[in-house]
Amino acid sequence: MVVTMQTLTRRLDSQSRVSGVEGYKHDRVRDLALSSAPEPLNRTAARNGSLSLPRSVEGHSTQTEEPVIGRIPVVSADGTPLMPCRAAKARKLLERGLAEKRWNKLGQFYLRLKFQPESELNAHQQVCLAVDPGSKWDGIAVVSTKNVLTCAMLVLPSKVAEKLTQRREMRRARRYRKTPRRAKRFDNRRQRNGWIAPSQKAKVNFRTKIVDGLCRLYPVTRFAVEDVRFNHYKKRWGKHFSTVEIGKAEFYNHLRMLGELTLYTGVDTAMLREKLNLQKNPVKRELTWTTHAVDAIAVGSAEIGCVNPYPPEFWVWKRLEYARRQLHRLEPDKGGVRRRYGGSWSIPPFRKGDVILRHGKLARVGGFMDGHGISLHSFALKNKRFTQTANPSECARLFNQQVFSRQEQPQFLPPINGVGFLGEF
């Protein structure tokens, strides 16, 4: 059953108290929170589009304008990832009580079997996870020998260096005032082995978090990465070294611990993309699969030998960026008092990043104003604030979300004269 916003409103109207909503692992709560139909198992969607993946003719998709419903990730009873199954088989497993619905922290729907499959049934295809790293956005794709399982675009953390600079200036200014402050430590500290710049560390940690989450759903054995070349002499004021290389080495070592790693150059990626007849969007900030994920699909298809490079789904993932706690703001308010700012807590029992139900709509919790209520943000990728005076008693907590996600289904135009063209979202 497709859970729409009207259905959500009717369910809330039928309840006298919204505080009785259970935890985020409850199926009903997850159905309400993920009403954008990330679970491709409803019969309405089955009537609108085919449940099978597109067939390939000479390496080009024969898919029409209707979106493709891909395969459902499956894990065994002990959490071992198995090959994804078709939606029809997933329905049968659920109807027979052999599997249960699950969602991971990235918002992806999958099935967890209630039994441990036999070893001969646990055989799977070769699956490759490809990454196209960048400075602001990353492209990522999971590719099997037959088709693309999923692809995504990562919005990397930004403005880390600027925030550290502001914190350092505020700390230095406090040393000249009669106020509690931290003693200077820059003259008796040395960088430890394995040190990485905070700006690069934030990006590497987010990449590895996404990779680990995908490896828990798909039986990935190989990794393909486009090795980005960085002009250190031009970009680093004549220096021949950059912290970018440290971040690359950290990320590559993490992938080598999980499986076999193959590196591709930017020239190789362009040639592979042209060979597969994939068009790249030159506007890098657009959240479409043709901007960055298309490069990951190209190198992943070359690594694993996939001939159908068209994805059934596209995700956008962005990390929740907290406003860190600041004991003293730059400028005091009236009366010489600096107001509270930052931190991860809101009015108890809410925390920043909690997904709540309020008046039949989903929202995220932000900070709070003393005596005025809590701030609420839209349940969308931009996380835009729409109120600062929400009553906590009108909010029902569902779960905490650290990674914002958005799912779309690409649409493709049928090939003309053996050449496939990409359609718009």
N, C-alpha and C positions, 0 to 999 in steps of 0.2 A: 504494500500500500504506500502510495506517495503521500508524504506528510507535507501539506501545504500550510501557508500562514493562516488560512481560514480554519483548517483543522486544528491548528495550534490554539487559535482563539476560542474555538468551541470547547476544547478540552479544559482550558483554563476557566471558562465561564461555568463549566459544570462542577468545578471544584470550589469549595468555600474557602479553603486555605491553601495557598501556594507554598507554604513553608513545609508541606509534607513531601516535597519532591526529594527523591533519594539521591544517592551519589552518582557520579558521572559514569560508573561502570554499569549502571542499570540500563537495560535495553531501551526502555521507554524514554528515559532522559536523553540518551544519545540520539534516538529518533527525532526528538524535538529539537535538539541543538543542531543537528545536521540536516535541516529540512531542505537543503539545496540538492538533495538526492545524490549523495556520494555513494550510496549503496545501489548498484545497478542490478537489482534483483526484482524490481517491481514489474508487474505484467503490463502496466500502462506504457512503460518505456519499451517493453518487448514488442508491443504492437506498432510503435512508431519507428523502430529501427531494428535491424537485424542483430541477433545475439552473437553472430559469428564474426570473426575478424575479416578484414578485406582480403580478397585473393590478389595475387600478384601476377601480372602479365609483363614479362620482360623487365622486371624490376620496378614497375609502376603500378600504383594502386588503381583498381577498378571501382573504388568506392564512390557512391553518389553523394548528393548534397546532405543526406541524412547522417547524423553522427553515428560513430561506431561505438558499441558497448564492448569493452575489452574483457579480459579474463580476470577472475577473482583470485587474489593471493590466498594461499592456503598454508598453514603451519600444522605440524603434527601435535600430538598431545604433550610432548616434552618441549615444544617450541622450535623444533627444527623446521626451517623453511622448505616447502615442497614446490613443485611446479604449479603455477596458477591453473585454475580449471575454468570451464565455461560456465555461464550463468545458469544454464539448465541443470548442470550437474550440481552446482551449488544449491539450487532449490531442492533437489532431491535429498542432498545431505541434511539440509535443515528440516525438511518434512519428516525424514526418518529419525531425527534426533541424533544423528551421528556427528553433528558439528554445531558450533555456537557462533553467534555474531560477535565480532570484536572490532575495535578501532584503535589504531596506534596514536602516538602523540603528534604525528604529522597530519592527523585527520583522515587517514586512509582506512577504508573498510577492508576487512579480511575475515577468513574463517579459521577457526581453531578446531581441529578434529578432537573428538572425545576418545579416540583410540589411536594406538600406535600402528601405522601401516607396516606391512612386511617389507623386508629389505629389497626384494625384487620389484615391488611396487613403488619403492622410494627412488627409483632411478629417474634422473632428470636430464634435460638438455643442458648444453653449455649456455651459461648466462653471463653477460658482461655488463658491468656498470661503467659508463663513460662520463667523463667530467670535462667541461670547458671552463676553466677558471678565468676570472677577470678581476678587475679592481673594485667594481661596484655591483656587478651581477655575474652569476654563474649559470651555466647550463648543465643539466644532468639528465641522463637517460639510462634506463635498464632495458637491454636488448637481448633477445634469445636468437637461436638460429633460424627461427621461422618468422618472428615479427618483433615489433617494439612493444614492450609490456607497459611502460609508463615513461613519461618525461616531465621535467620540471624546470623552473627558473628560480634561482635563489637571489633574494635581495639581501646583500651582505650588510653587516653593521657599518655605520659611517660616523664620521666626526669624533672618533675616539681620541685622536691626537689633540683636537681643539678642546675637548673636555678636560684632558689631563693638563693642558696649558693653563686653562682657567683655574683649575684646582690648585695648581702650583702657585699662581699669582695670589690667590686668596690666602693660601697658607703663609706665604712670605709677608703679606700685609699684616697678618695677625701677630707676627713676631714683634711688631713695633707698637702694639697696643697692650694694655693690661687686660689680658683675656687668656683663658686656657688655650694653649697651642702646643703643637708637636715640636719637639726639639729638632734641630737640623741634623740630618744624617747623611748628607751627600758626600762628606769628606771621610767617612769611615765605612763605606759600603763598596763592595765589588760585585760585578755582575756574575751570577752563578753560571755554571756550565749548562748549556741548553737554553740560555736566555733568549727570549723572542720579544720583539717590540709589541706593546699592547695593541696597536692598531692591526698588526698582522695576526696576533694571537686570537683576537676576536673573530677574524675571518676564518682562520684555520679551525678553531673550535666549532664554529657553525657548520663548516663543510663536513667535518668528521661526524658531527651529530646527525646530519642528514644521511650520510653514507652508512653509518651504523644502523639507523632506523630502516633504511631500505634493505640492508643485508639481513635484517631479521625477518623480512617478508619474502624475499626472493633468494633462491639458491645461487648466489653470485660466487663465481670462482675466478673470474678474470676482471682486470680493471684497465681501462684505456683513458689516457689523459692527454689533452693538448698542452704541450710544454710551452708555456708563454715565455718568450724572450723579452728581457727587460734591458733597455739601454741605460746602464748605470752611469756612464760618463756624462750623458746628456741630461738625465733626469735628476742626478744627485750632485749637481754643481761640481763636476769634475772628479767625483769619487768613483772608484771602480768597484764598489761593493754596495749592496743595499740589503735591508732587512727582508725584502721580498724573497731573496734566495733562502733565507733561514725558514720563512714560512713555507716555501715550496718543499724544501727538504723534510720539514716536519710532516707535511701532508703526504708526501711520497712514502716516507717510512711507515706511516700508519696504513697505507694501502698495501704495502708489501707484506705487512704482518697478516693481512686478511686473504691475500691471494697473489696471483701473478700480475705484474704491472708492465704495461707497454706505453711508451711515450711517442707522441706524434708532434710534428712541427706545424706551424700555421699554414705553410705551403701545402703540406700533405692534407690537411683538413679541407682546404679550398678545392684541391683536386678530387678528393673523395666526395665532397658535396656536389661538385659538378658532374661526377660520374653517376651519382644517384639521382641527378636532376632535381636537387633540392634548392629552393631559392631562399636567400638570406635577407632578412629585413635590416636595412642599414641604420635604422633608428634604434639605438641600443636600449633606450629607456622604456620602450613599449613592452608590456607584459604579454607577449605572445610567444608561441613555441618556435617561430621562425627567426627570432632574434639571437638567442644563445643556445637553446636546447637543440636547434637544428645541427649545430656543430658537434654536440655530444652524440647525437644520433648518427652522424656521418662516421665518426671515428669508432663508435661502438659497432656499427654495421660492418665496417671493414675488419675489425678485430675478430668478430664472431662469425662473419659470413652471412649476415642477414640480407635478404633481397627485397624485403618489404619495409621501407624506412618510414612509414607513416604511422604516427602514434594514435592510439585510441583515446588517450586522455592527456591533459596538460594541467600541471599544478604550479602554483606560485607560493613559495614559502618565505616568510619573513619573521625574524626573531623579535620578541618583545624586548624593547630597550627601556630599562628602568631609568628614572631620574634618580641618580645616586644621592644619598643623604648629604646635605650641606649644613654644617652646624651654624655657619654665619653667612648670610647672603652678602652680595657685594655692597648693597646700599640698605641701611636700616629703614624701617617704616617710621611713621610718626610716633614720637615719644622715645625714639632711640632703640626700639625693640625690633630685632630681626625675626621675621616670621619663619615658621617651620617649613621645610621644603625637602622633598626627596624621600627615599625609602621605599620599601616594598609593601608595607602594611597600609590598609585603609581602615575604616571603622570596623572593629571586630563584629562578626567573624569573617569579614571579607578581606581579601588581599588584592593587590593590583594584578590584573590579568585574569581574574575570575569571570567566568561566563555566567550570567544571571538571566532570569526571566522577570520582566517588569511590564505589567499591563499587556501581557500577551506578546511581547516582543523580546528578542534576544539583545543583549548588550554586554559590554565589558566594563569592569570596575576600574576606576582610576583612583585618584587621591580623594581627600575629603576636606571640607571647610568647617572650622569649629562652629558648631551650633547651626549649620545650614544644610547638612546632609553630605552625600557622597557624589563624586563626579562619575558620570557614565559616558562611555564611548560607544560608537556604532560597532555592530558586529560585522565588520568588513575589514578588508586588508589595510585600508588607510587608518583605521582606528581613530576616527575623528570624534572629538568630544561634542556632545549635544546638550548636556545639562550639568550643573554643579550643585543642584539642590535636591537630589533624589532622596526620598525617604527610605532608609534601610529596611523598614518593616514591609515595604511593598516589593522587595527583591527576594527572589529564591535562588540560592546558589546552586549551580549545576556541577561545574568542574573548573579547574584552573588550566589555562592555556598559555604556554610559553612560546609556541610557534604559531603564527597566524598562517592560515592556508586558504587557498581559493582553487577550485577545480573547474575546468572547462573541457568541453569536448570539441576538438578541431573538426572542421568540415572541409571536404576536398571536392574539387570538381573532377568529373570523369576525364580520362585521358583522351586527347584528340590526336589521331595519327600516331599512336604509340607514345605520346609525350604527355605526362601528367602535370597538371597545374594546381597550385595551392589556392584554396579559397579563403575567404575571410572568416573570422569567428562570428 
